[in-house]
C-alpha cells in the first residue's frame, strides 16, 4: 500500500476561480489522494464552492479554516492538519492555479526517487490567453533570477545540504517527515518574506534530497502580472522589493 498523499490548497476569496483548480484535481490521472482546502478567512462563497465539489469528488475532501491572514499561515495549517490525519506525503498548489493532468503522477515519481522536497515548474494558465511575452519571456526572466538566487551569498551558507533551486509555493511536494523536521512553512503575512523560499531554505538545512522537478507542471494565473506590470511583479518576487502602499492590494483579485 502506498504512503498516504494529501494535497493542500490555501484559498482566500476564490469563489470565482477555485472551481477550475478543483476540476483539474478531479481530472488527474491519479486520484489516489486526499484534498484539504484551507479557507483563509474568505468573505465570499469560496467555502460553499468547495462543499458542492466535495459532494461528488473522486477523492476525500476536507475543508478547514485559518483566520490568520497570509498564504504561509494557511499552507502551514493545511500541511499540519494533513499530517495529523496521517499524511506521509504532501503536495501544494494554489486556488488560482490549474495543475496539469499528470501532476499527481509526477509528484509520486519524485517521491519514488527518494526526493524529500520537489519543486515543480510553473507555466501561464492557457485559459488566460497569455501573450507571447507572457508565455516565453517572463518564464525566461524568472529562470534567470533563479540562477542569480543560486549564487546569492545568503543561499550558499555552509549549513545548506542541497543547492538552491527555483521553488514556487503553488507547485511543490514535501514529505511529512521533512516538513516537521525543518519547521515547515513560515506563518508570515503575504507581504512578508516569500514563504516558499523560506520553506526551501529551511528544508535545505536538513536534507540533501531536494530536486527541481520539471515534470511537475502547474499552470499559474497571470492576474498579478497584469494588475501590477512586469517590473513590479518581478520586484515583488525578488524579496518583496516592491510592495503596494495599501497592503490590501497584495491580494490581487
ABEGO torsion letter per residue (X at the ends): XBBBBBBBBBBBGAAAAAAAAAAAAAABABABBBBBBBBBGBABAAAAAAAAAAAABABBBBBBBBABBEAAAAAAAAAAAAAAAGBABBBBBBAABBBBAAAAAAAAAAAAAGBABBBBBBBBBAAAGBBAAAAAAAAAAAAAAAAAAAABAAAABAABABBBBBBBAABBBBBAAAAAAAGEBBBBBAABBBAAAAAAAAAAAABABBBBBAABBBBBBAAAAAAAEAAAAAAAABGGABBBABAAAABBX
